Amino acid sequence: MMQGTSEAFLQQAVRHAVDIRTPLKIVGGNSKAFLGREAAGLLLNTLQHQGIVNYHPSELIIIARAGTPLSEIEQTLAEQGQMLAFEPPHFSGQATLGGTLACGLSGPRRPFTGAARDFVLGCKLINGKAEIVSFGGEVMKNVAGYDVSRLMVGAMGTLGVLLEVSLKVLPLPALEQTLCFELGIVAAISKMTELASQSLPVSGLSYYDGILYVRLSGGEKAVKASAGKLGGNKAMTDHSFWPRLNEQRLDFFQGDMNLWRIVVPPAAAELELAGAWLYDWGGGQRWLKSEEPAQRVFSAAENAQGHAVLFRSKDRTGDVFQPLSGKLQELNRNIKQAFDPSGIFNPNRMYRDW
């Protein structure tokens, strides 16, 4: 294993790997090691490359090194009444900023405030030529053209070693309240579609075990007025549902059965796949516990104009991410070739042949 705190050390490690054509398995806090295929290579640990570089509360911008613990960033923001609006899951106290963005996961707020990539302003990384390069900066608009920094979100470390990231943050809501509705699945999908289209301070829509959970966030008057308008069977006094959902601590997520993450248009009808379901993102993100064959799940997601990921499984040797084809596969291969011409970064983590 190679680990060090400085950019120079990490750059030298990449340069050495390029010279001897040795793949690198990039690891931070290892909190999401279960996600994706098993990567092979010499372990390059970035956990010690940490620290908040700059924080401008008045400008809603934070810049931090990739190895910085996610908990440290969130605590620093909370002290100033701010937050990471994409509500990233941790899955472990060791979660880092770099790993969070590499996996590209967003929590229940995602449809209402934006995804992880929407808040990335810029990044610094080491590419496959062992060069330290920077993209973006501290503004939302990248005048140079395509926002390359956002390519790193969800790339699973296959395009380079993240060194530093600048993010836009948002103020914490003054008040949050959760309402519950007892509904069947068809009525729940319809209700979520209806609520998402209205001018309401909705920040979470999830359906689980016959209950539709509606979270309202914002100013006190707006939240209370909306709650009074919507009614519901009851208002939750226990606010732990949303973090338990986001961190997969609900009973639904327990057990050894394959766990699929399926992303489809929110109003899409039920998918004809056997298993247990949990709906998030107003119906746009659907969790499925099932032993259905992988190809059947991928086909069902594609037919619904979405995609699927085998999120947790004992067997990660097959296809984990939705298979690519045609122009989309060509585009992804070209991007990989441009950033990592020697193919040394987390090979096979996303797909078998690259």
Buried (B, 14 or more C-beta within 10 A) or exposed (E): EBBBBEBEBBBBBBBBBBEEEEBBBBBBBBBBBEBBBEBEBBEBBBBBBBEBEEBEBEEBBBBBBBBBBBBBBBEBBEEBEBBBBBBBBBBBEBBBBBBBBBBBBBBBBBBBBBBBBBBBBBBBBBBBBBEBBBBBBBEEEBEEEEBBBBBBBBBBBBBBBBBBBBBBBBEBBEBBBBBBBEBEBEEBBBBBBEBBEEEBBBBBBBBBEEBBBBBBBBEEEBBEBBBEEBEBEEBBEEEEBBBBBBBBEBEBBEEEBBBBBBBBEBBBEEBEBEBBBBBBBBBBBBBBBBEBEBEBBBEBBBEBEBBBBBBBBEEBEEBBBBBBEEEEEEEBBEBBEEBBEBBBBBBBBBBEEB
